Amino acid sequence: MNGETSQSPFPTSGESGSSTSSFSSGASGFSADSDTSDTTVRRFAQKVHEAVDTLEQKLGMGSEKVMGLQQEYGDMAREQVRANPLAALGTAFAVGFIFAKLFTGR
């Protein structure tokens, strides 16, 4: 390429102050900016990690609550079916009939 050696315009950690590109012509190079951005990225990653942990705890408590409610209502439904089997059969028939009317094309 035009006889010049190709250099990346983006410095790496080994090139932070010794690069001859036009980007390192500032007073302190990229080392201060790199440290600041590393700190910022680490802080951001830590906050995201904490948010994920909090969400995981809330979802865990929510799923336990839902499972408890499912168990409670399942037990209540079983008791009702055992106490009134004909009413349960009639309810199941009525619900099935309604769904059949709703979902058939007639």
LUMLUMNU-687500 format. One record per residue (C-alpha): residue number from 0; residue in one letter; y, x, z. Coordinates in nm, 3 decimals. Layout:
k:NUM | r:A | v:Y | u:X | w:Z
...
//
This chain:
k:0 | r:M | v:0.000 | u:0.000 | w:0.000
k:1 | r:N | v:0.300 | u:0.196 | w:-0.124
k:2 | r:G | v:0.161 | u:0.518 | w:0.026
k:3 | r:E | v:0.262 | u:0.423 | w:0.383
k:4 | r:T | v:0.022 | u:0.394 | w:0.669
k:5 | r:S | v:-0.022 | u:0.037 | w:0.776
k:6 | r:Q | v:0.085 | u:-0.039 | w:1.132
k:7 | r:S | v:0.059 | u:-0.367 | w:1.312
k:8 | r:P | v:0.397 | u:-0.512 | w:1.408
k:9 | r:F | v:0.241 | u:-0.633 | w:1.733
k:10 | r:P | v:0.198 | u:-0.367 | w:2.001
k:11 | r:T | v:-0.120 | u:-0.336 | w:2.200
k:12 | r:S | v:-0.140 | u:-0.226 | w:2.561
k:13 | r:G | v:-0.184 | u:0.137 | w:2.453
k:14 | r:E | v:0.124 | u:0.128 | w:2.228
k:15 | r:S | v:0.369 | u:-0.045 | w:2.463
k:16 | r:G | v:0.640 | u:0.220 | w:2.460
k:17 | r:S | v:0.533 | u:0.464 | w:2.192
k:18 | r:S | v:0.529 | u:0.245 | w:1.884
k:19 | r:T | v:0.761 | u:0.335 | w:1.598
k:20 | r:S | v:0.793 | u:-0.021 | w:1.473
k:21 | r:S | v:1.123 | u:-0.201 | w:1.475
k:22 | r:F | v:1.007 | u:-0.422 | w:1.760
k:23 | r:S | v:1.005 | u:-0.141 | w:2.018
k:24 | r:S | v:1.364 | u:-0.041 | w:1.967
k:25 | r:G | v:1.466 | u:-0.232 | w:2.281
k:26 | r:A | v:1.567 | u:-0.056 | w:2.600
k:27 | r:S | v:1.237 | u:-0.083 | w:2.784
k:28 | r:G | v:0.984 | u:-0.163 | w:2.510
k:29 | r:F | v:0.722 | u:-0.427 | w:2.580
k:30 | r:S | v:0.583 | u:-0.313 | w:2.915
k:31 | r:A | v:0.811 | u:-0.532 | w:3.126
k:32 | r:D | v:0.761 | u:-0.831 | w:2.898
k:33 | r:S | v:0.386 | u:-0.772 | w:2.900
k:34 | r:D | v:0.373 | u:-0.761 | w:3.281
k:35 | r:T | v:0.582 | u:-1.076 | w:3.306
k:36 | r:S | v:0.370 | u:-1.260 | w:3.053
k:37 | r:D | v:0.049 | u:-1.146 | w:3.225
k:38 | r:T | v:0.180 | u:-1.276 | w:3.556
k:39 | r:T | v:0.288 | u:-1.601 | w:3.396
k:40 | r:V | v:-0.047 | u:-1.649 | w:3.225
k:41 | r:R | v:-0.236 | u:-1.574 | w:3.546
k:42 | r:R | v:-0.021 | u:-1.818 | w:3.743
k:43 | r:F | v:-0.071 | u:-2.085 | w:3.478
k:44 | r:A | v:-0.447 | u:-2.025 | w:3.471
k:45 | r:Q | v:-0.463 | u:-2.049 | w:3.849
k:46 | r:K | v:-0.271 | u:-2.379 | w:3.849
k:47 | r:V | v:-0.495 | u:-2.520 | w:3.577
k:48 | r:H | v:-0.802 | u:-2.410 | w:3.773
k:49 | r:E | v:-0.669 | u:-2.580 | w:4.088
k:50 | r:A | v:-0.599 | u:-2.899 | w:3.891
k:51 | r:V | v:-0.953 | u:-2.898 | w:3.751
k:52 | r:D | v:-1.095 | u:-2.850 | w:4.100
k:53 | r:T | v:-0.887 | u:-3.140 | w:4.233
k:54 | r:L | v:-0.995 | u:-3.362 | w:3.943
k:55 | r:E | v:-1.358 | u:-3.268 | w:4.000
k:56 | r:Q | v:-1.333 | u:-3.364 | w:4.367
k:57 | r:K | v:-1.167 | u:-3.697 | w:4.285
k:58 | r:L | v:-1.425 | u:-3.779 | w:4.018
k:59 | r:G | v:-1.705 | u:-3.687 | w:4.255
k:60 | r:M | v:-1.573 | u:-3.922 | w:4.521
k:61 | r:G | v:-1.515 | u:-4.194 | w:4.260
k:62 | r:S | v:-1.866 | u:-4.167 | w:4.121
k:63 | r:E | v:-2.015 | u:-4.182 | w:4.470
k:64 | r:K | v:-1.809 | u:-4.494 | w:4.538
k:65 | r:V | v:-1.922 | u:-4.655 | w:4.209
k:66 | r:M | v:-2.286 | u:-4.573 | w:4.282
k:67 | r:G | v:-2.251 | u:-4.728 | w:4.627
k:68 | r:L | v:-2.102 | u:-5.045 | w:4.480
k:69 | r:Q | v:-2.376 | u:-5.059 | w:4.217
k:70 | r:Q | v:-2.640 | u:-5.029 | w:4.487
k:71 | r:E | v:-2.472 | u:-5.296 | w:4.699
k:72 | r:Y | v:-2.430 | u:-5.548 | w:4.415
k:73 | r:G | v:-2.779 | u:-5.473 | w:4.283
k:74 | r:D | v:-2.926 | u:-5.555 | w:4.623
k:75 | r:M | v:-2.721 | u:-5.875 | w:4.644
k:76 | r:A | v:-2.838 | u:-5.983 | w:4.297
k:77 | r:R | v:-3.202 | u:-5.915 | w:4.389
k:78 | r:E | v:-3.167 | u:-6.124 | w:4.702
k:79 | r:Q | v:-3.012 | u:-6.412 | w:4.503
k:80 | r:V | v:-3.290 | u:-6.403 | w:4.243
k:81 | r:R | v:-3.556 | u:-6.405 | w:4.515
k:82 | r:A | v:-3.384 | u:-6.691 | w:4.698
k:83 | r:N | v:-3.314 | u:-6.903 | w:4.385
k:84 | r:P | v:-3.544 | u:-6.803 | w:4.098
k:85 | r:L | v:-3.482 | u:-7.120 | w:3.892
k:86 | r:A | v:-3.104 | u:-7.081 | w:3.915
k:87 | r:A | v:-3.137 | u:-6.718 | w:3.803
k:88 | r:L | v:-3.356 | u:-6.823 | w:3.510
k:89 | r:G | v:-3.109 | u:-7.096 | w:3.410
k:90 | r:T | v:-2.815 | u:-6.854 | w:3.432
k:91 | r:A | v:-2.997 | u:-6.596 | w:3.220
k:92 | r:F | v:-3.079 | u:-6.863 | w:2.961
k:93 | r:A | v:-2.718 | u:-6.987 | w:2.950
k:94 | r:V | v:-2.577 | u:-6.635 | w:2.911
k:95 | r:G | v:-2.829 | u:-6.557 | w:2.636
k:96 | r:F | v:-2.743 | u:-6.883 | w:2.458
k:97 | r:I | v:-2.370 | u:-6.807 | w:2.470
k:98 | r:F | v:-2.421 | u:-6.455 | w:2.337
k:99 | r:A | v:-2.641 | u:-6.585 | w:2.058
k:100 | r:K | v:-2.374 | u:-6.836 | w:1.953
k:101 | r:L | v:-2.103 | u:-6.572 | w:1.967
k:102 | r:F | v:-2.284 | u:-6.306 | w:1.769
k:103 | r:T | v:-2.467 | u:-6.506 | w:1.502
k:104 | r:G | v:-2.290 | u:-6.566 | w:1.175
k:105 | r:R | v:-2.330 | u:-6.943 | w:1.168
//
